[in-house]
Amino acid sequence: MNFYKSKSLAQRLDALAFVKIRSWDAPDQVHRRRFRWLPILVLIVASGDLAYALLNPHRYWVADEAMPLCFTIGILLNSHGPLKPTFTLPDGVDEYDINLKRDATRVGYATTSVTAAAGIVIIVFLAVFQNLTRAALVQDLLLLLWYLLTLFAAVPTLYASWAQPAPVAEDE
């Protein structure tokens, strides 16, 4: 039977949205790790690094080393954190995982968008008051880009880690 002729578009999209429904107490279910404090630490280090580099316009070597490291840690937290990849697990995801990922991604988008707008305004004001050269302004904007990537990698993990209930200890 042909897949495309036997189902309507709505049925095919519904099949893609809910890959496989699993029970929470399934014995072979993979439980993802919750990182509650590590994303906060990554964001504090990245924010301090950005503030240090913006307030000291000719000291970029610290920012050039620390910000990619924070981004790498944020990506690793995102890939090993509580958010399950939607279509790559063999046992699928349930509605809770889909909603948690959707909400965490929305918080990440909102945080990154507001920070991008505020960051560009702050960099423009600092460029005017500090008499930055064009090269220093480009360096500040590139550092803001690294910060926004770090923010978008760490905030969804942070949101999902705090939104999940605490694990219940098993009775022995």
Summary of the structure (lengths in Angstrom):
residues: 172
radius of gyration: 21.0
end to end distance: 50.0
largest distance: 69.5
contacts: 464
relative contact order: 0.17
helix: 68%
strand: 0%
